[in-house]
Amino acid sequence: MKVLIADDDPQLVRALRITLAAHGYEVIAAPDGAAAIALAAKQHPDIVMVDLGMPRLDGVQVIQALRGWSTAPIIVVSGRTGSADKVEALDAGADDYVTKPFQIDELLARLRALSRRAGAAPGTPVVSFGDVVVDLSTKTVTRSGERVHLTPTEWRILEFLARNAGALVTRQALLKDIWGTEQVADTGYLRLYMSQLRKKLEADPGHPTHLLTESGMGYRLVTDPPS
C-alpha cells in the first residue's frame, strides 16, 4: 500500500515515514503542493495524506487537482481545527480529516479504513429516491440521469444507508462500518459527510426529505417520504 504524504514539516514527515513503514506501508513524500501533484501523477499512490498549509499550492488546491483525475482516498492531516476548514476540504473532495496533534493509532485506523474496498455482491439492487438512482452493484449514483461524483467515504455512507433503506442506522453502526470500530468518537464527521451528501442529492439540502437525521440516534434513508 503506497501512501503519499504532502507536508512541509520535515520532522513530521520523517516520523510518519518510519511509523508507516513499520506497519507495511510504502511512503513517498512531497514538501509542497506542486510537488505533491507531480509525484501523485508519477507514482499513483493508493492513499494521499495532505496538510492544508503548504507552499506552492495549499492543501485544498492539491485536493481539487487530484480529484480531477484520481479516485484515491485523501485524508487531510492539519493543525486547522475550524469547521469551515473541514467543510472546505470535504467540499474539495477529501475523504477524512485528522487534526494535529493526533494519536498514531487513530491515524493508522483511519488509513486502514480508507484502504478497504469492499466489493458489492452480484445482483445487488438498485435503490431510488426522488430523482436519484443508486446502483449498488456498479457503485454509481445518478441524479436526473446525470452521474454524481461521490468521494469514497461519501459512497460508503450512502451505500450503508441504501442497504438499510427505511431503517434507522445508528451513528455507532456507521462509525463501525466506515472506520472499523465503534470506539471512534463521532466528532462531527458524520454530520459533515451527511451535509455533503444532501448538497449533492437532495432537492432542498436545508430541508431534506430522504437523507434524514434521527435526533440523538442516527440517520435514515427514506425512499418514499409522506406527501
C-alpha positions as CSV (number, residue, x, y, z in Angstrom):
1,M,0.0,0.0,0.0
2,K,1.6,3.2,-1.2
3,V,1.0,6.4,0.8
4,L,1.8,9.9,-0.4
5,I,2.5,12.4,2.4
6,A,2.2,16.1,1.3
7,D,3.5,18.2,4.2
8,D,6.2,20.9,4.6
9,D,7.1,19.8,8.1
10,P,10.2,17.6,7.6
11,Q,10.2,16.3,11.2
12,L,6.6,15.1,11.0
13,V,7.2,13.5,7.6
14,R,10.3,11.7,8.9
15,A,8.3,10.4,11.9
16,L,5.4,9.3,9.7
17,R,7.7,7.6,7.2
18,I,9.3,5.5,10.0
19,T,6.0,4.6,11.6
20,L,4.1,3.8,8.5
21,A,7.0,1.8,7.0
22,A,7.0,-0.3,10.3
23,H,3.3,-1.1,9.5
24,G,3.9,-2.2,6.0
25,Y,3.2,1.0,4.1
26,E,5.4,2.3,1.3
27,V,5.8,6.0,1.8
28,I,6.6,8.8,-0.7
29,A,6.7,12.4,0.4
30,A,6.4,15.9,-1.1
31,P,7.3,19.1,0.6
32,D,4.8,21.4,-1.1
33,G,1.6,21.3,-3.1
34,A,3.0,21.4,-6.6
35,A,5.5,18.6,-5.8
36,A,2.6,16.6,-4.4
37,I,0.6,16.8,-7.6
38,A,3.6,15.9,-9.7
39,L,4.5,13.0,-7.5
40,A,0.9,11.7,-7.4
41,A,0.8,11.7,-11.2
42,K,4.0,9.8,-11.5
43,Q,3.7,7.3,-8.6
44,H,-0.1,6.8,-8.4
45,P,-0.4,6.4,-4.6
46,D,-3.1,4.3,-3.0
47,I,-3.8,6.9,-0.3
48,V,-2.9,10.6,-0.1
49,M,-2.2,12.5,3.2
50,V,-2.4,16.2,2.7
51,D,-1.6,19.2,5.0
52,L,-3.7,22.3,4.3
53,G,-1.0,24.9,4.9
54,M,1.7,24.3,2.3
55,P,3.7,26.5,-0.1
56,R,3.3,26.3,-3.8
57,L,-0.4,25.4,-3.8
58,D,-2.2,24.8,-0.5
59,G,-3.9,21.5,0.5
60,V,-7.3,22.4,-0.8
61,Q,-5.8,23.2,-4.2
62,V,-4.0,19.9,-4.2
63,I,-7.2,18.0,-3.4
64,Q,-9.1,19.8,-6.2
65,A,-6.3,19.0,-8.6
66,L,-6.1,15.3,-7.7
67,R,-9.9,14.9,-7.8
68,G,-9.7,15.9,-11.5
69,W,-8.3,12.5,-12.3
70,S,-7.7,10.4,-9.2
71,T,-10.2,8.5,-7.0
72,A,-7.5,7.6,-4.4
73,P,-8.7,8.3,-0.9
74,I,-7.5,11.6,0.5
75,I,-7.0,12.2,4.2
76,V,-6.3,15.7,5.5
77,V,-3.9,15.9,8.4
78,S,-3.9,19.5,9.6
79,G,-3.5,21.8,12.6
80,R,-6.5,23.7,11.5
81,T,-9.5,22.7,13.7
82,G,-12.2,25.0,12.5
83,S,-15.4,23.6,10.9
84,A,-15.0,25.9,7.9
85,D,-11.6,24.4,7.1
86,K,-13.1,20.9,7.4
87,V,-16.1,21.7,5.2
88,E,-13.9,23.3,2.6
89,A,-11.6,20.3,2.5
90,L,-14.5,17.8,2.2
91,D,-16.2,20.0,-0.4
92,A,-12.9,19.8,-2.4
93,G,-13.1,16.0,-2.3
94,A,-11.2,14.9,0.8
95,D,-12.5,11.7,2.5
96,D,-11.3,12.2,6.0
97,Y,-9.9,14.9,8.3
98,V,-7.5,14.4,11.3
99,T,-6.3,17.3,13.3
100,K,-2.8,17.8,14.7
101,P,-1.6,16.7,17.2
102,F,-3.0,13.2,16.6
103,Q,-2.7,9.8,18.1
104,I,-0.8,7.5,15.7
105,D,-3.2,4.6,16.5
106,E,-6.1,6.7,15.3
107,L,-4.3,7.7,12.1
108,L,-3.5,4.1,11.4
109,A,-7.1,3.1,11.9
110,R,-8.2,5.8,9.5
111,L,-5.7,4.6,6.9
112,R,-6.9,1.0,7.3
113,A,-10.5,2.1,6.9
114,L,-9.7,4.2,3.8
115,S,-7.8,1.3,2.2
116,R,-10.7,-1.1,2.4
117,R,-12.6,-1.5,-0.8
118,A,-15.4,-3.9,-0.1
119,G,-17.0,-5.1,-3.4
120,A,-20.7,-5.3,-3.7
121,A,-22.2,-8.8,-4.2
122,P,-23.5,-9.7,-7.7
123,G,-27.2,-8.9,-8.3
124,T,-27.4,-6.3,-5.5
125,P,-30.4,-4.0,-6.0
126,V,-30.9,-0.5,-7.3
127,V,-32.3,1.9,-4.8
128,S,-34.1,5.0,-6.0
129,F,-35.4,8.1,-4.2
130,G,-36.6,11.4,-5.7
131,D,-34.6,11.8,-8.9
132,V,-31.6,9.8,-7.6
133,V,-30.7,6.3,-8.6
134,V,-28.1,4.4,-6.5
135,D,-26.8,1.3,-8.3
136,L,-25.1,-0.9,-5.6
137,S,-23.6,-3.3,-8.0
138,T,-21.8,-0.8,-10.1
139,K,-21.3,1.7,-7.3
140,T,-22.7,4.6,-9.3
141,V,-25.1,7.3,-8.4
142,T,-27.1,9.4,-10.9
143,R,-29.4,12.3,-10.4
144,S,-31.9,13.2,-13.2
145,G,-29.8,10.9,-15.4
146,E,-26.5,12.7,-14.7
147,R,-23.6,11.0,-12.9
148,V,-23.0,12.3,-9.4
149,H,-19.4,12.2,-8.1
150,L,-19.1,11.0,-4.5
151,T,-15.9,10.6,-2.6
152,P,-15.1,7.0,-1.4
153,T,-16.3,7.8,2.1
154,E,-19.5,9.5,0.9
155,W,-20.2,6.5,-1.1
156,R,-19.7,4.1,1.8
157,I,-22.2,6.1,4.0
158,L,-24.8,6.2,1.2
159,E,-24.3,2.5,0.4
160,F,-24.8,1.6,4.1
161,L,-27.9,3.7,4.3
162,A,-29.2,2.3,0.9
163,R,-28.7,-1.3,2.0
164,N,-30.8,-0.4,5.1
165,A,-33.3,1.9,3.4
166,G,-36.2,2.8,5.7
167,A,-34.4,1.6,8.8
168,L,-32.7,3.7,11.5
169,V,-28.9,3.4,11.1
170,T,-27.2,4.4,14.3
171,R,-24.1,6.6,14.5
172,Q,-22.3,3.7,16.1
173,A,-23.2,1.4,13.2
174,L,-21.9,3.9,10.7
175,L,-18.7,4.5,12.6
176,K,-18.0,0.8,12.8
177,D,-18.7,0.3,9.1
178,I,-16.7,3.4,7.9
179,W,-13.8,3.4,10.4
180,G,-13.8,-0.1,11.6
181,T,-14.6,0.4,15.3
182,E,-17.5,1.6,17.5
183,Q,-14.9,3.2,19.7
184,V,-14.0,6.0,17.3
185,A,-15.5,9.2,18.6
186,D,-18.1,10.9,16.4
187,T,-16.6,14.4,16.4
188,G,-18.8,15.8,13.7
189,Y,-17.5,14.0,10.7
190,L,-20.8,12.1,10.1
191,R,-22.7,15.3,10.2
192,L,-20.3,16.9,7.7
193,Y,-20.5,14.0,5.4
194,M,-24.3,13.9,5.6
195,S,-24.3,17.6,4.8
196,Q,-22.2,16.9,1.7
197,L,-24.5,14.1,0.5
198,R,-27.6,16.3,1.0
199,K,-26.0,19.0,-1.1
200,K,-25.4,16.5,-3.9
201,L,-28.6,14.5,-3.7
202,E,-31.4,16.5,-2.0
203,A,-33.6,19.0,-3.9
204,D,-33.5,21.3,-0.8
205,P,-30.4,20.3,1.3
206,G,-31.6,22.6,4.1
207,H,-34.9,20.7,4.4
208,P,-34.0,17.1,3.4
209,T,-36.8,14.6,2.7
210,H,-34.8,11.5,2.0
211,L,-31.5,11.6,4.0
212,L,-32.9,12.3,7.4
213,T,-31.3,12.8,10.8
214,E,-32.9,11.0,13.7
215,S,-32.0,13.3,16.6
216,G,-29.7,11.7,19.1
217,M,-29.8,8.3,17.4
218,G,-28.5,8.3,13.8
219,Y,-29.7,8.6,10.2
220,R,-32.4,7.1,7.9
221,L,-32.8,6.9,4.1
222,V,-36.4,7.4,3.2
223,T,-37.1,6.4,-0.4
224,D,-40.8,7.4,-0.4
225,P,-41.5,10.2,2.1
226,P,-45.1,11.0,3.1
227,S,-46.7,13.8,1.0
